Amino acid sequence: MPDYDIIIFGDTCVDLIINGTDVVPEFGQVEKLVENYTLEMGGSCCIFAAQAAKLGLKVGVLGRVGDDAFGQLLIQRLNEAGADTQHITVDPTLKTGLTIHLTKPDDRAMLTHLGSLNVLTPADVTEAFLASARHLHYASLFLHTGLLPDWTGILRRAKQHGLSVSLDTNWDPDDKWGSGLQGAFPLVDVFLPNEQEALRITRADTLDQAVADLRAKVNILALKRGADGANAYQAHEEARFAVEPATPGGDGIGAGDSFDAGFVAAWLRGLPLAQCLEVACICGRSVAGQIGGFRGQPRAGDIALFD
């Protein structure tokens, strides 16, 4: 049996979340007061890894962090969740990645220092690591710039080892949506975009057109629709799940990543498409009602469908 159910490449960073009604900085040495701040583990891949581990899966994370307090926090959080961090290297030449979230009640802006987030290269992804799992989840596609030149080669190697593959590109900061993405779709078993990503990737005029395009290219499409829930498609099967509003006061950070982990965890358990979608929405909604992407994540015992 493989050592892991899932392996993932860690986009190692922390989130410094600043909350307030007026969090827009004003230059000219103007000092403003904010209501609150939170320091938490960030990174789409790392948040996914934590949620998947909390749902009872054996998760291995490959990455590097700096020899600093932020790196210690990230490793601590992954260990608390139950993920295996033995493949995360502490590198004193790096700073752990950092994203500053300036969050208002209805919006947020982000400032990111990549640091350790994007330092992995294809040479770091050994055959032994790929062979140690039954599934690879690939996320933060456009931020993993060190892997980007041969990311489809990594997927191909994973498939040769018999792994299934899920993909969430996350947003492309350059808004180009290239890097061989279209050619990679035949290697992807589960694709997990949100509505805006689906429209950008397909360059479709409508969401229906985007869905039709993507359904023809991937085995399973799970489409995140924010407060409207989510839809899933496989062959001629469709499932829809509506969600109740999240608990007020959350910031939505990491909700989509926990959605991904919930869907993949249920899919690896062999649950039907509709139940995979329900588990995913439970995880996403739970995180959306909290600050940061870690604290609201449910455990396997919180998911009735896992009984």
C-alpha positions, -999 to +999 in steps of 0.1 A: +000+000+000+012+036-007+025+056+022+001+084+015-034+088+002-025+123-012+007+142-019+009+179-026+035+205-033+034+231-005+030+268-014+045+275+020+033+309+033+014+324+062-015+349+062-014+381+082-051+391+081-058+427+090-095+434+098-113+467+099-137+491+083-109+512+070-078+492+062-066+511+032-031+525+039-025+562+034+010+573+025+025+605+040+033+587+073-004+586+082-011+562+110-045+544+111-059+521+137-075+487+128-099+465+147-081+432+147-054+410+131-048+373+128-016+354+119-024+320+104-011+293+080-018+302+044-012+288+010-039+270-011-019+238-011-011+239+026-048+246+035-059+218+013-034+195+030-046+204+064-082+198+055-076+165+038-056+153+068-084+164+092-107+143+071-087+112+079-064+110+048-027+103+050-012+134+034+024+141+025+036+177+018+067+185-002+082+220+003+106+244+020+102+270+046+126+296+060+143+292+094+119+316+110+088+319+132+065+318+101+080+285+089+076+271+124+039+281+125+033+265+091+048+232+101+031+233+135-003+238+119+002+210+094+013+187+122-017+196+143-040+187+113-022+153+110-003+159+077+032+145+073+058+173+071+090+152+069+094+163+033+094+200+042+129+213+044+139+242+067+162+264+045+180+292+064+186+310+031+149+316+026+121+337+042+088+318+046+062+333+022+038+359+035+005+373+023-010+404+040-047+404+037-064+439+041-100+428+048-131+449+049-166+435+056-173+431+019-139+429+002-102+423+006-068+432-010-037+411-008+001+418-007+023+388-012+060+381-007+067+348-024+097+338-004+096+300+001+063+297-017+076+291-052+111+276-047+104+240-056+117+228-089+109+196-109+142+182-096+127+182-061+098+160-072+115+126-070+101+094-084+101+080-049+079+108-037+055+104-066+053+066-061+045+070-024+009+080-029-023+071-047-034+107-056-017+140-064-035+173-058-019+202-078-029+238-068-014+273-069-004+265-105+007+300-115+024+308-082+045+276-082+068+293-108+097+270-100+076+240-111+057+257-139+082+250-167+076+212-164+044+209-144+026+189-171+056+165-171+051+161-133+015+152-139+025+127-166+050+111-143+024+109-116+000+091-140+028+067-149+030+057-113-007+051-112-018+082-093-051+100-099-048+137-102-069+167-091-062+203-102-072+237-089-052+263-108-062+292-085-060+326-099-034+336-125-019+370-114-009+377-150-044+368-163-029+348-192-041+313-182-015+295-204+014+274-194+002+244-212-031+242-193-052+230-222-028+202-230-028+191-193-065+184-191-063+148-203-041+141-173-066+155-148-093+134-131-109+161-111-109+198-120-120+223-093-122+259-106-145+287-094-168+305-118-144+333-127-115+309-132-136+287-155-146+318-176-110+330-179-096+295-187-121+288-215-124+324-226-161+317-229-187+344-230-211+326-206-207+302-177-228+276-196-203+277-225-174+274-200-190+244-183-197+227-217-161+233-228-146+219-195-169+189-193-156+178-227-120+179-214-120+164-178-135+134-162-151+153-133-157+190-131-165+205-097-175+242-101-174+265-070-201+291-070-194+310-038-225+317-018-246+299-045-230+266-036-215+244-062-222+222-092-205+189-103-205+172-136-193+137-147-202+122-181-240+127-183-244+131-145-249+165-129-252+174-092-260+207-075-257+217-039-270+250-024-255+262+009-269+282+038-251+315+044-218+311+063-216+323+098-212+361+098-178+375+106-157+351+084-134+363+056-137+334+031-099+328+031-092+292+022-129+282+018-123+271-018-092+250-008-111+232+019-139+226-006-114+210-028-101+187+000-136+177+010-145+168-026-113+148-032-116+131+002-151+119-005-142+109-041-113+088-028-137+071-005-158+062-035-189+083-026-213+092-054-209+126-072-237+143-053-223+133-019-188+144-029-202+178-037-221+179-004-190+171+017-171+197-003-197+224+004-198+215+041-160+220+043-161+252+023-190+268+042-174+259+076-142+277+067-159+307+051-175+315+085-141+318+103-110+340+101-083+324+081-082+291+063-074+267+091-096+271+122-130+263+107-120+231+090-142+201+100-128+167+111-140+134+096-162+129+127-181+161+118-191+147+084-222+124+087-216+110+052-183+095+064-199+074+091 
